[in-house]
Amino acid sequence: MAQYDVFSNPSTSTVDGIPYVVVIQSDLLDALPTRMVMPLAMPEGATKMPTALCPVVVVNGRRLHALAHYAAPLPAKLLRRPIGNVAAQASALVSAIDAVLSGI
């Protein structure tokens, strides 16, 4: 699996609001049994998301919010087949992680 590959959310309890996760972990760490992923959530009607922290990512024509503050490791074996790759939108994802780590 490659960095910025998008997978269906393996969590049945959150899949309705968070249909996908994106791998943000460097390919250099492929030997690890886990992958750091960022949830990709459905936009919620009236809820305003801070764009620096939750950038909009387009996956197969769908606009989703990347939730950098919920990034977490998942076992790699739970991530089956990628449904896409958002490497073209990598700078927004990296900036969101920077916002989590440094507040900017």
Secondary structure, 3 states (H helix, E strand, C coil): CCCCEEEECCCCCCCCCCCEEEECCCHHHCCCCEEEEEEEECCCCCCCCCCCCCCEEEECCEEEEECHHHCEEEEHHHCCCCCEECHHHHHHHHHHHHHHHHCC
